[in-house]
Amino acid sequence: MNPAVKSFYRVYRPQNFDAVGGQEFVTKTLANQIATNKIGHAYLFCGTRGTGKTTVAKIFARAVNCEHFHDGKVCGQCAWCKSPNQNMDIFEIDAASNNGVDAVRDLVDSVKYPPVVGRYKVYIIDEVHMFSGSAFNALLKTLEEPPAHVIFILATTEPHKLLPTVQSRCLRFNFQNVALPDIIKVVQGVFKKEKLTADDAALTAIAKEGRGSVRDALSFADTVAAYCAGEPITVAKINQIVGGVDATVFARLVQQITAHDAAGVRKTVADIFAVATGADRLLTGVLDAIKDAYVTTPTPQLANTLKLFANLEPTLKYATDPHGYFETAALVACGAN
């Protein structure tokens, strides 16, 4: 890995649409628009963090300027693809730190000038919902009638904060949380390139830490790789990092609950809290174990246990004594019919 860049996510950022995981509808539609020359003048990319909004925006900016874009990929050979001045036609603006009207006026002033290298100037505005009202008003006129050589891509995690007039001027694409198998595939590919060894259980554990975000999963993979220092990556080592509990412990707890073994439940809960950190991790572990057991044996007791722990989340999150609440829920479930 390049020592100047620490993040797997940056080093292995996808360069073509087909390398983007979990957003096939978005990438296929955009690729088709470019291939048929039916390109919009303004796009709105919505979705939670780490789902690929900025990555896809960057790919799109290069793809619309590639002279021989084909089959979802830039050619890599044309004058645009080989130009060292691509960044003169692609502008990235962070609305979180440049959200005032003056910044937008500068943007609007630059729009009138033609692109330097390619066919289009592409403006990528991250977290666009952070623009002030006056900034949005300054942008709106240009967003309605931009020059033919300009494309806007507005990215946001909170589309509900955008003015309806802004949203109506854009082609909207909703980025979904990336499915677990897709994140596993991405992490596995990065580890292969980095010559890191990880078993299937470890890959799954790392992918789950992303909670639907490829970026978060790869950021965690960075930490795991550094901790393991070239040694095989295992779930046990991952649990040492996060203060996690092995899945077999939660499976044992569920077995004890269904067997009405109150003493066993108390002992296992104590074992869990001896190493566990984070209420969300505890609940994820126990809920996954209950779901696995329910698939095998769908009893009313397991259904009630699932509801009991699912409803415990808001209480456990702010509890001063999470051990007590968790143990009480497990004992109540243990005594349920």
C-alpha positions in Angstrom: 0.0 0.0 0.0 1.2 3.5 -0.7 2.7 4.8 2.6 1.6 8.3 1.8 -2.0 7.3 1.9 -3.2 5.4 4.9 -6.8 4.6 3.9 -7.7 1.4 2.0 -10.8 3.3 0.9 -8.7 5.9 -0.9 -6.1 3.6 -2.3 -8.7 1.2 -3.8 -11.4 3.7 -4.7 -13.3 2.3 -7.8 -12.3 3.9 -11.1 -15.1 2.5 -13.2 -18.8 2.0 -12.7 -18.6 -1.9 -12.7 -16.2 -1.7 -9.7 -18.7 0.1 -7.5 -20.4 -2.4 -5.1 -24.1 -2.5 -4.3 -25.3 0.4 -6.5 -26.1 -1.4 -9.8 -29.2 0.5 -10.5 -27.4 3.9 -10.2 -24.3 2.9 -12.1 -26.1 1.1 -14.9 -28.5 4.0 -15.4 -25.7 6.6 -15.5 -23.6 4.5 -17.9 -26.6 4.1 -20.2 -27.2 7.9 -20.2 -23.6 8.5 -21.2 -23.6 5.8 -23.9 -26.8 7.2 -25.4 -25.7 10.8 -25.0 -28.8 11.6 -22.8 -26.9 13.3 -20.1 -28.7 15.5 -17.6 -27.4 18.9 -16.5 -28.0 18.4 -12.7 -28.0 15.2 -10.6 -28.9 14.7 -6.9 -27.2 11.7 -5.2 -28.8 10.8 -1.9 -27.8 8.2 0.7 -26.1 7.5 3.9 -22.4 8.0 4.3 -20.0 5.7 2.7 -22.4 4.3 0.1 -20.4 5.6 -2.9 -22.0 9.0 -3.7 -18.7 10.9 -4.2 -17.0 7.9 -5.8 -19.7 7.6 -8.4 -19.7 11.3 -9.0 -16.0 11.2 -9.7 -16.4 8.3 -12.1 -19.2 10.0 -13.9 -17.2 13.2 -14.2 -14.4 11.3 -16.0 -16.8 9.1 -18.0 -18.7 12.0 -19.6 -15.4 13.5 -20.8 -13.9 10.2 -22.1 -13.8 10.2 -25.9 -14.4 6.5 -26.1 -16.5 5.6 -23.1 -17.7 2.0 -23.7 -19.3 -0.8 -21.7 -19.4 1.3 -18.5 -15.6 2.1 -18.6 -13.4 5.0 -19.6 -11.0 4.0 -22.4 -7.8 5.2 -20.6 -6.3 6.1 -24.0 -7.9 9.2 -25.3 -6.6 12.8 -24.9 -8.9 13.4 -21.9 -8.0 10.1 -20.1 -4.2 10.8 -20.5 -4.4 14.5 -19.8 -2.7 15.7 -16.6 -5.1 18.6 -16.4 -8.3 16.7 -15.8 -8.8 18.4 -12.4 -9.2 21.7 -14.3 -12.6 20.5 -15.5 -13.7 18.7 -12.3 -14.5 20.8 -9.2 -15.2 19.3 -5.8 -16.8 21.6 -3.3 -17.5 20.7 0.4 -20.6 22.6 1.3 -20.0 21.9 5.0 -17.0 24.3 5.0 -18.0 26.5 2.0 -21.6 27.1 2.6 -21.9 30.9 2.3 -23.3 32.9 -0.6 -19.8 34.2 -1.5 -18.5 30.7 -2.2 -21.5 30.0 -4.5 -21.1 33.3 -6.3 -17.5 32.4 -7.1 -18.8 29.0 -8.4 -21.5 30.7 -10.5 -18.9 33.1 -12.0 -16.6 30.2 -13.0 -19.5 28.3 -14.7 -19.5 30.6 -17.7 -16.0 29.7 -18.8 -15.7 26.6 -21.1 -13.9 23.4 -20.0 -10.1 23.3 -20.4 -9.6 19.8 -21.6 -12.9 17.9 -21.9 -16.4 18.4 -23.1 -17.9 19.2 -19.7 -17.1 21.0 -16.5 -18.4 19.0 -13.7 -19.2 20.5 -10.3 -19.5 18.0 -7.4 -21.0 19.5 -4.3 -20.7 17.3 -1.2 -23.2 17.7 1.7 -25.1 20.2 -0.3 -27.8 20.5 2.3 -25.3 22.5 4.4 -25.6 25.5 2.0 -27.3 28.5 3.6 -30.6 29.8 2.2 -28.9 32.7 0.4 -26.3 30.3 -1.1 -29.1 28.1 -2.5 -30.8 31.1 -4.0 -27.6 32.2 -5.6 -27.1 28.7 -7.1 -30.7 28.2 -8.2 -30.7 30.3 -11.3 -27.6 28.6 -12.7 -29.0 25.2 -11.7 -32.2 26.0 -13.7 -30.4 27.1 -16.9 -26.7 26.1 -16.8 -24.4 26.4 -19.9 -24.4 23.4 -22.1 -20.9 22.5 -21.0 -21.7 22.3 -17.3 -23.0 19.4 -15.1 -23.8 19.7 -11.4 -23.8 16.7 -9.1 -25.2 17.4 -5.7 -24.5 14.8 -3.0 -26.3 14.7 0.4 -27.0 12.5 3.3 -30.1 14.6 4.2 -32.1 15.3 1.0 -35.1 16.5 3.1 -33.2 19.7 3.9 -33.0 20.7 0.3 -35.5 23.2 -1.1 -38.1 21.6 -3.3 -37.1 24.0 -6.1 -33.6 22.6 -6.0 -34.7 19.0 -6.0 -37.1 19.5 -8.9 -34.2 20.7 -11.1 -32.2 17.5 -10.6 -32.3 13.9 -11.6 -32.4 12.1 -8.3 -30.6 8.8 -7.5 -31.0 7.1 -4.2 -27.9 5.2 -3.0 -28.8 2.2 -0.8 -26.9 0.8 2.2 -24.6 -1.7 0.7 -25.6 -5.3 1.3 -23.3 -7.4 3.5 -22.2 -9.8 0.7 -21.1 -6.9 -1.4 -19.1 -5.4 1.4 -17.5 -8.8 2.1 -16.5 -9.0 -1.6 -14.9 -5.5 -1.5 -12.9 -6.3 1.7 -11.8 -9.6 0.4 -10.6 -8.0 -2.8 -8.6 -5.4 -0.9 -7.0 -8.0 1.4 -6.0 -10.1 -1.6 -4.2 -7.1 -3.2 -2.6 -6.3 0.2 -1.6 -10.0 0.6 -3.4 -10.2 3.9 -5.0 -13.5 5.1 -8.4 -13.5 6.7 -10.9 -16.4 7.1 -14.6 -16.1 6.1 -15.7 -15.4 9.6 -13.3 -12.5 10.0 -14.3 -11.0 6.6 -17.9 -11.1 7.7 -17.1 -9.5 11.0 -15.2 -6.7 9.3 -18.0 -6.1 6.8 -20.6 -6.0 9.6 -18.7 -3.2 11.2 -19.4 -1.1 8.1 -23.2 -1.3 8.8 -24.0 -0.8 5.1 -21.0 1.5 4.4 -18.1 0.3 2.3 -16.0 3.2 3.5 -16.6 2.5 7.2 -15.9 -1.2 6.6 -12.6 -0.5 4.9 -11.6 2.1 7.6 -12.1 -0.7 10.1 -10.2 -3.1 7.9 -7.3 -0.6 8.1 -7.3 -0.8 11.9 -7.5 -4.6 11.9 -4.7 -4.9 9.4 -2.5 -2.6 11.5 -3.3 -4.6 14.7 -2.6 -8.0 13.2 0.7 -6.7 11.5 0.8 -9.3 8.8 -0.5 -12.2 10.9 -3.7 -14.1 9.9 -6.8 -12.0 10.7 -9.3 -13.9 12.9 -12.6 -13.1 14.6 -10.8 -13.5 18.0 -8.3 -10.7 17.1 -11.2 -8.5 15.8 -13.0 -9.0 19.1 -9.9 -7.9 21.0 -10.0 -4.6 19.0 -13.7 -3.8 19.4 -14.4 -5.4 22.8 -16.7 -7.9 21.0 -18.0 -11.2 22.0 -17.7 -14.4 20.0 -21.0 -15.4 18.3 -20.9 -18.8 20.1 -21.3 -17.1 23.5 -24.6 -15.4 22.3 -25.7 -18.7 20.8 -25.1 -20.3 24.2 -27.2 -17.6 25.9 -30.1 -18.2 23.6 -29.9 -21.9 24.2 -30.0 -21.3 28.0 -33.0 -18.9 27.6 -35.0 -21.5 25.6 -34.0 -24.2 28.2 -35.2 -21.9 31.1 -31.8 -22.2 32.7 -31.7 -19.0 34.8 -28.4 -19.8 36.5 -26.8 -20.4 33.2 -28.2 -17.2 31.8 -26.7 -15.2 34.7 -23.3 -16.8 34.2 -23.2 -16.2 30.4 -24.4 -12.6 30.8 -21.6 -12.0 33.3 -19.1 -13.5 30.7 -20.5 -11.2 28.0 -20.1 -8.1 30.1 -16.6 -9.1 31.2 -15.3 -8.4 27.7 -18.0 -6.5 25.8 -18.1 -2.8 25.0 -20.9 -0.9 23.3 -24.6 -1.4 23.7 -25.2 -1.6 19.9 -22.6 -4.4 19.6 -24.3 -6.4 22.4 -27.7 -6.1 20.9 -26.5 -6.9 17.4 -24.9 -10.1 18.8 -27.8 -11.3 20.8 -30.4 -10.4 18.1 -28.4 -12.3 15.4 -28.3 -15.3 17.7 -32.0 -15.2 18.4 -32.8 -14.9 14.7 -30.5 -17.8 13.8 -32.3 -20.0 16.4 -35.7 -18.8 15.3 -35.0 -19.9 11.7 -34.3 -23.4 12.9 -37.0 -23.6 15.5 -39.6 -20.8 15.2 -41.2 -20.9 18.7 -43.4 -18.3 20.4 -40.8 -18.0 23.1 -38.1 -17.0 20.6 -40.4 -14.6 18.9 -41.1 -12.9 22.3 -37.4 -12.9 23.1 -36.6 -11.2 19.9 -39.2 -8.4 20.6 -37.9 -8.1 24.1 -34.3 -7.4 23.1 -35.2 -5.3 20.1 -37.2 -3.0 22.4 -34.3 -2.8 24.8 -32.1 -0.7 22.4 -33.2 2.8 23.5 -33.0 1.9 27.2 -29.6 0.1 26.9 -28.1 2.9 24.9 -28.4 5.5 27.7 -28.5 3.2 30.8 -26.0 3.8 33.6 -26.3 0.0 34.4 -26.6 -1.8 31.1 -25.5 -5.1 32.7 -28.6 -5.0 34.9 -31.0 -4.2 32.1 -29.5 -6.8 29.8 -29.6 -9.5 32.5 -33.2 -8.6 33.5 -34.3 -8.9 29.8 -32.6 -12.3 29.5 -34.1 -13.6 32.7 -37.6 -12.4 31.7 -37.1 -14.2 28.4 -35.8 -17.3 30.2 -39.1 -17.5 32.2 -41.4 -16.9 29.2 -43.5 -19.6 27.8 
